[in-house]
Amino acid sequence: MSRIVNLGLVQMSCGEDIASNFDKALAGVRKAADDGAQVVCLQELFKSRYFCQVVDKHFLSLAEPVNENSPTVQKLAELAAELEIVIVASLFEKRAKSLFHNTAVVIDADGRYLGKYRKMHIPDDPLYYEKFYFAPGDLGYKTFSTRYAEIGVLICWDQWFPEAARLTAMQGAEIIFIPTAIGNTPQDISISGPEYPKSWQIVQRGHAVANACFLAAVNRVGFEENSEGKGGIDFWGQSFISDPNGVVLAQAAPDQEEVLVHPVDLDLIDAIRDGYSFPFRDRRVDSYGGLSKLYIDD
């Protein structure tokens, strides 16, 4: 019997009002469940506009505790239990005084808080000044056992690093979810042009192939001017689901909000891993020591 799981991705734009964004996200989760989704993922930092475009201490006030008793998690847990779905949600975590993380929580279909993943790779590029806001994650790469599947979570910038996907898959992840906030920045069209979304998708499809797992990336959409009025980011949407062969099973629009729901057959994972030994068996772990270095000098 095939193990079919319906995945849901909520791609949305965000405004200035936190409560309105949260309500929109919850409505998106509910629509995904109504359309049959069993595991639903929200985009990166879905409760607010992408504030990391500027360095501003004011935005630190958006952070909140992230644990099973925190109000946001409790509200998500209530919805998960009501709809009997798994929810993956990205939040701005206040861990302690002056210590913050970019964090994703996983809530099971009975409303149980299964834990969190803290973003490991933190960018510091024009309009992506995340190092000012987030400390690097210290929980390692994680896989969560949910009612419907073994799922792993990475967050945005993590998606460019094959080691992150590999270590997540090695812990048994059948599906890797990647909440994302990425788009074109008019300030530097030379590196952020029409080919960039293709590169973004290709590298993630490669992770699915290399690890023989499903991968689902959910991005925000729409133009967000930065708070200083100096340009902004045009988030390109295009949330997608890839199978272990790198085939895009479903993809959202580049310029509109969308709730994407699509089934995946988890039995395909074992079929591919039994047929091809490259995901794990033929790895030469004895030859990878150089990966622990930032750079290999002559």
KEVO-390134 format. One line per 4 residues: number of its first residue (from 1); their letters; for each residue x negated, y negated, z of C-alpha. Coordinates in nm, 3 decimals. Each point is the difference from the previous one (the first is absolute). Layout:
<nodes>
NUM = A = X,Y,Z ~ ...
</nodes>
This chain:
<nodes>
1 = MSRI = 0.000,0.000,0.000 ~ -0.132,-0.341,-0.096 ~ -0.073,-0.249,0.275 ~ 0.167,-0.309,-0.139
5 = VNLG = -0.035,-0.325,0.195 ~ 0.150,-0.330,-0.111 ~ -0.234,-0.296,0.047 ~ 0.122,-0.358,0.032
9 = LVQM = -0.203,-0.319,-0.051 ~ 0.141,-0.342,0.092 ~ -0.157,-0.269,-0.221 ~ 0.108,-0.349,0.104
13 = SCGE = -0.090,-0.367,0.009 ~ -0.046,-0.178,0.331 ~ 0.106,-0.345,0.117 ~ -0.091,-0.220,0.293
17 = DIAS = 0.260,0.141,0.241 ~ -0.121,0.310,0.185 ~ 0.348,0.116,0.100 ~ 0.129,-0.026,-0.356
21 = NFDK = -0.294,0.201,-0.132 ~ 0.058,0.268,0.262 ~ 0.370,0.018,-0.082 ~ -0.078,0.029,-0.371
25 = ALAG = -0.246,0.282,0.068 ~ 0.252,0.187,0.215 ~ 0.260,-0.038,-0.272 ~ -0.251,0.138,-0.250
29 = VRKA = -0.067,0.299,0.223 ~ 0.372,0.063,0.031 ~ 0.047,-0.022,-0.377 ~ -0.286,0.244,-0.055
33 = ADDG = 0.164,0.245,0.242 ~ 0.336,-0.047,-0.174 ~ -0.177,0.090,-0.326 ~ -0.131,0.320,0.157
37 = AQVV = -0.342,-0.099,0.132 ~ -0.134,0.209,0.289 ~ -0.329,-0.186,0.050 ~ 0.003,-0.378,-0.046
41 = CLQE = -0.302,-0.231,-0.006 ~ -0.001,-0.379,0.033 ~ -0.262,-0.233,-0.147 ~ -0.296,-0.144,0.189
45 = LFKS = 0.092,-0.258,0.267 ~ 0.361,0.002,-0.117 ~ 0.131,-0.227,0.279 ~ -0.174,-0.313,-0.126
49 = RYFC = -0.150,-0.169,-0.299 ~ -0.361,0.099,-0.065 ~ -0.158,-0.247,0.243 ~ -0.359,0.116,-0.058
53 = QVVD = -0.030,-0.238,-0.297 ~ -0.133,-0.260,0.244 ~ -0.196,-0.008,0.326 ~ 0.242,-0.138,0.257
57 = KHFL = 0.025,0.094,0.369 ~ 0.370,-0.088,-0.009 ~ 0.076,0.326,-0.179 ~ -0.140,0.206,0.287
61 = SLAE = 0.330,-0.069,0.174 ~ 0.166,0.239,-0.247 ~ -0.176,0.298,0.157 ~ 0.190,0.234,0.230
65 = PVNE = -0.070,0.304,0.217 ~ 0.036,0.324,-0.196 ~ 0.101,0.302,0.202 ~ 0.304,0.220,0.054
69 = NSPT = 0.155,-0.259,0.235 ~ -0.055,-0.313,-0.208 ~ 0.319,-0.162,-0.136 ~ -0.084,0.036,-0.370
73 = VQKL = -0.094,0.365,0.034 ~ 0.312,0.072,0.204 ~ 0.222,-0.157,-0.265 ~ -0.169,0.202,-0.273
77 = AELA = 0.029,0.313,0.213 ~ 0.373,-0.052,0.048 ~ 0.046,-0.033,-0.375 ~ -0.213,0.306,-0.072
81 = AELE = 0.204,0.209,0.243 ~ 0.331,-0.128,-0.136 ~ -0.093,0.074,-0.363 ~ -0.215,0.308,0.078
85 = IVIV = -0.291,-0.135,-0.200 ~ -0.371,-0.050,0.060 ~ -0.110,-0.366,-0.005 ~ -0.350,-0.134,-0.069
89 = ASLF = -0.029,-0.369,0.092 ~ -0.292,-0.245,-0.006 ~ -0.022,-0.248,0.290 ~ -0.231,-0.273,0.134
93 = EKRA = -0.115,0.151,0.328 ~ -0.107,-0.196,0.305 ~ -0.209,0.250,0.189 ~ -0.141,-0.230,0.268
97 = KSLF = -0.089,-0.364,0.049 ~ -0.175,-0.115,-0.320 ~ -0.002,0.355,-0.142 ~ 0.224,0.078,-0.296
101 = HNTA = 0.042,0.277,-0.257 ~ 0.180,0.062,-0.327 ~ 0.194,0.309,0.104 ~ 0.249,0.248,-0.142
105 = VVID = 0.236,0.204,0.216 ~ 0.161,0.333,-0.087 ~ 0.341,0.085,0.143 ~ 0.150,0.346,-0.045
109 = ADGR = 0.352,0.077,-0.116 ~ 0.124,0.042,0.357 ~ -0.125,-0.344,0.099 ~ -0.316,0.126,0.171
113 = YLGK = -0.301,-0.230,-0.021 ~ -0.277,0.222,-0.137 ~ -0.282,-0.250,0.019 ~ -0.183,-0.265,-0.196
117 = YRKM = -0.284,-0.053,-0.243 ~ -0.217,-0.311,0.009 ~ -0.137,-0.131,-0.328 ~ -0.364,0.097,-0.025
121 = HIPD = -0.129,-0.214,-0.287 ~ 0.053,-0.373,0.048 ~ -0.054,-0.237,-0.297 ~ -0.134,-0.352,0.010
125 = DPLY = 0.053,-0.144,-0.346 ~ 0.160,-0.323,-0.128 ~ 0.365,0.002,0.115 ~ -0.057,0.329,0.183
129 = YEKF = -0.167,-0.124,0.319 ~ 0.093,0.303,0.206 ~ -0.319,0.018,0.203 ~ 0.113,-0.313,0.186
133 = YFAP = 0.319,0.176,0.111 ~ -0.071,0.373,0.027 ~ -0.261,0.210,0.174 ~ -0.089,0.319,-0.191
137 = GDLG = 0.198,0.305,0.101 ~ -0.144,0.231,0.262 ~ 0.242,0.293,-0.014 ~ -0.157,0.169,-0.300
141 = YKTF = 0.196,0.154,-0.285 ~ 0.316,0.174,0.105 ~ 0.267,0.238,-0.122 ~ 0.343,0.021,0.162
145 = STRY = 0.223,0.308,0.014 ~ 0.351,-0.115,-0.083 ~ 0.326,0.186,-0.055 ~ -0.042,-0.006,-0.376
149 = AEIG = -0.374,-0.001,-0.073 ~ -0.352,-0.049,0.125 ~ -0.069,-0.364,-0.078 ~ -0.305,-0.221,0.017
153 = VLIC = -0.009,-0.378,0.001 ~ -0.257,-0.245,-0.134 ~ 0.050,-0.376,-0.032 ~ -0.073,-0.216,-0.307
157 = WDQW = -0.378,-0.060,-0.015 ~ -0.052,0.360,0.111 ~ 0.135,0.102,-0.340 ~ -0.328,-0.086,-0.176
161 = FPEA = -0.208,0.244,0.208 ~ 0.009,0.368,-0.103 ~ -0.147,0.105,0.334 ~ 0.311,-0.126,0.180
165 = ARLT = 0.236,0.203,-0.217 ~ -0.225,0.306,0.025 ~ -0.017,-0.001,0.379 ~ 0.376,-0.051,0.021
169 = AMQG = 0.066,0.290,-0.237 ~ -0.247,0.222,0.188 ~ 0.229,-0.027,0.302 ~ 0.282,0.155,-0.198
173 = AEII = 0.179,-0.299,-0.150 ~ 0.240,0.108,-0.273 ~ 0.098,-0.359,-0.074 ~ -0.214,-0.310,0.054
177 = FIPT = 0.200,-0.320,0.043 ~ -0.170,-0.334,-0.059 ~ 0.186,-0.317,0.106 ~ -0.152,-0.281,-0.206
181 = AIGN = -0.008,-0.376,-0.062 ~ -0.190,-0.064,-0.321 ~ 0.041,-0.228,-0.295 ~ -0.161,-0.235,-0.247
185 = TPQD = -0.168,-0.314,0.129 ~ -0.005,-0.283,-0.256 ~ -0.310,-0.143,0.169 ~ -0.215,0.275,-0.147
189 = ISIS = 0.168,0.145,-0.306 ~ -0.334,0.152,-0.110 ~ 0.034,0.280,0.254 ~ 0.372,-0.024,0.066
193 = GPEY = 0.148,0.028,-0.347 ~ 0.229,0.230,-0.198 ~ -0.231,0.302,0.033 ~ -0.020,-0.016,0.379
197 = PKSW = 0.338,0.167,0.067 ~ -0.106,0.285,-0.229 ~ -0.323,0.047,0.196 ~ 0.199,-0.010,0.325
201 = QIVQ = 0.226,0.279,-0.117 ~ -0.270,0.209,-0.167 ~ -0.222,0.022,0.308 ~ 0.292,0.116,0.213
205 = RGHA = 0.115,0.254,-0.255 ~ -0.358,0.125,0.010 ~ 0.032,0.055,0.375 ~ 0.311,0.211,-0.062
209 = VANA = -0.184,0.210,-0.257 ~ -0.325,0.037,0.196 ~ 0.187,0.114,0.311 ~ 0.289,0.186,-0.167
213 = CFLA = 0.265,-0.192,0.190 ~ 0.280,-0.246,-0.068 ~ -0.065,-0.371,0.044 ~ 0.251,-0.281,0.041
217 = AVNR = -0.104,-0.367,-0.003 ~ 0.252,-0.272,0.085 ~ -0.082,-0.362,-0.082 ~ 0.176,-0.330,0.062
221 = VGFE = 0.123,-0.212,-0.291 ~ 0.032,-0.368,-0.092 ~ -0.218,-0.309,0.023 ~ -0.099,-0.120,0.346
225 = ENSE = -0.160,-0.343,0.019 ~ -0.246,-0.025,0.283 ~ 0.078,-0.217,0.300 ~ -0.253,-0.264,-0.104
229 = GKGG = 0.174,-0.052,-0.334 ~ -0.310,0.100,-0.194 ~ 0.111,0.274,-0.235 ~ 0.106,0.342,0.116
233 = IDFW = 0.043,0.364,-0.095 ~ 0.236,0.138,-0.262 ~ 0.072,0.343,0.144 ~ 0.043,0.240,-0.287
237 = GQSF = 0.237,0.258,0.150 ~ -0.026,0.320,-0.208 ~ 0.034,0.225,0.302 ~ -0.043,0.356,-0.121
241 = ISDP = -0.008,0.370,0.084 ~ -0.268,0.227,-0.147 ~ -0.004,0.379,-0.002 ~ -0.316,0.211,0.057
245 = NGVV = -0.071,-0.005,-0.374 ~ -0.011,-0.378,0.001 ~ 0.331,-0.026,-0.183 ~ 0.205,-0.306,0.096
249 = LAQA = 0.338,0.143,0.090 ~ 0.170,-0.334,0.067 ~ -0.101,-0.365,-0.006 ~ 0.175,-0.319,0.109
253 = APDQ = 0.016,-0.322,-0.198 ~ -0.283,-0.256,0.010 ~ 0.225,-0.298,0.060 ~ 0.303,0.094,0.208
257 = EEVL = 0.104,0.156,0.327 ~ 0.078,0.368,-0.025 ~ 0.071,0.304,0.212 ~ -0.170,0.291,-0.172
261 = VHPV = 0.110,0.356,0.085 ~ -0.140,0.310,-0.166 ~ -0.034,0.371,0.089 ~ -0.333,0.179,0.028
265 = DLDL = -0.057,0.375,0.013 ~ -0.257,0.077,0.269 ~ -0.049,0.354,-0.134 ~ -0.197,-0.156,-0.285
269 = IDAI = -0.279,-0.075,0.247 ~ -0.071,0.364,0.081 ~ 0.035,0.097,-0.365 ~ -0.271,-0.247,-0.099
273 = RDGY = -0.228,0.072,0.295 ~ 0.027,0.375,-0.066 ~ -0.080,-0.053,-0.366 ~ -0.283,-0.251,0.036
277 = SFPF = -0.260,0.009,0.274 ~ -0.137,-0.354,-0.040 ~ 0.213,-0.167,0.270 ~ -0.180,0.173,0.287
281 = RDRR = -0.177,0.333,-0.058 ~ -0.266,-0.113,-0.245 ~ -0.099,-0.313,0.188 ~ -0.373,-0.017,0.078
285 = VDSY = 0.023,-0.158,0.342 ~ -0.369,0.064,0.054 ~ -0.081,-0.249,-0.278 ~ 0.219,-0.291,0.114
289 = GGLS = -0.216,-0.140,0.277 ~ -0.059,-0.317,-0.197 ~ 0.365,-0.094,0.047 ~ -0.080,-0.099,0.358
293 = KLYI = -0.220,-0.283,-0.132 ~ 0.118,-0.338,-0.129 ~ -0.248,0.023,-0.285 ~ -0.255,0.255,-0.121
297 = DD = -0.335,-0.171,-0.052 ~ -0.261,0.141,-0.235
</nodes>
